[in-house]
């Protein structure tokens, strides 16, 4: 934590996978939803469109993975964060 008391938040947040037969992960950049990803390549493309030429998806200063790391693309029942996410048919 910095001396000013500010808490750092990475600019990109990848939300937990949704439930259903075609799960996706909502991607936010600076708090704004930019799309739904079904694979790490989708996340990288959203970041490229935001101006980062070669995004490192494993860089915690760039990307915060919620509900599982970049290898998790299906809902895992019983995880509080994944269970709290919106249903699959809800608008993003």
ChimeraX attribute file (.defattr): number of C-alpha atoms within 10 A of each C-alpha:
attribute: neighborCount
match mode: 1-to-1
recipient: residues
	/A:1	7
	/A:2	7
	/A:3	6
	/A:4	6
	/A:5	7
	/A:6	8
	/A:7	8
	/A:8	9
	/A:9	13
	/A:10	15
	/A:11	16
	/A:12	24
	/A:13	22
	/A:14	23
	/A:15	21
	/A:16	28
	/A:17	28
	/A:18	23
	/A:19	21
	/A:20	12
	/A:21	9
	/A:22	11
	/A:23	17
	/A:24	21
	/A:25	28
	/A:26	20
	/A:27	25
	/A:28	21
	/A:29	18
	/A:30	11
	/A:31	11
	/A:32	11
	/A:33	14
	/A:34	18
	/A:35	15
	/A:36	19
	/A:37	21
	/A:38	15
	/A:39	14
	/A:40	16
	/A:41	12
	/A:42	15
	/A:43	25
	/A:44	18
	/A:45	16
	/A:46	20
	/A:47	24
	/A:48	13
	/A:49	10
	/A:50	11
	/A:51	10
	/A:52	13
	/A:53	11
	/A:54	10
	/A:55	16
	/A:56	13
	/A:57	19
	/A:58	12
	/A:59	10
	/A:60	13
	/A:61	13
	/A:62	17
	/A:63	23
	/A:64	22
	/A:65	19
	/A:66	16
	/A:67	22
	/A:68	19
	/A:69	14
	/A:70	17
	/A:71	8
	/A:72	16
	/A:73	21
	/A:74	20
	/A:75	21
	/A:76	17
	/A:77	10
	/A:78	8
	/A:79	12
	/A:80	10
	/A:81	15
	/A:82	20
	/A:83	17
	/A:84	10
	/A:85	17
	/A:86	14
	/A:87	11
	/A:88	16
	/A:89	9
	/A:90	7
	/A:91	6
	/A:92	11
